[in-house]
Amino acid sequence: MDKHLNLVKLSVGSESVESLIDWQASYAQRWEDGLPRHVTRMWPKREAEILAGGSIYWVIKGLIQCRQSILRLEEVIGEDEIRRCAIVLDPEVHRTHTAPKRPFQGWRYLKAEDTPRDLPDGRESEDPLPTELSQALAEIGVI
């Protein structure tokens, strides 16, 4: 049984997995190590479980479509002097089977047993199905 815990987060403004990757690549340049981060106000209380192999699953256009491994959590103090949590991510993006996810604010915990599986090797580079079709298939449990 898995002992890790994942996060799920809306990728606001992303039109596709590729647009998420492009945005992260340009944003990561502002960090000394060049790794992508998601900065949030809330620090996960279940940090140890997340750092035991967890990933962040990205919701794009109402569907979980990909994930990134979480490497570590770092404290970031903004110009407003508010403490925030930077979720430091592996730059490798793993496409997943799609799963519908209703809108929500912030991030949420996602148990390992509730996460969509990664796409099999060789399918990562396939053109994705249109969003509406993928969502309809996911809702009836086909993909």
Secondary structure, 3 states (H helix, E strand, C coil): CCCCEEEEEECCCCCCHHHHHHHHHHHHCCCCCCCCEEEECCCCCCHHHHCCCCEEEEEECCEEEEEEEEEEEEEEECCCCCEEEEEEECCCCEEEEEEECCCCCCEEEEEHHHCCCECCCCCCCCCCCCHHHHHHHHHCCCC
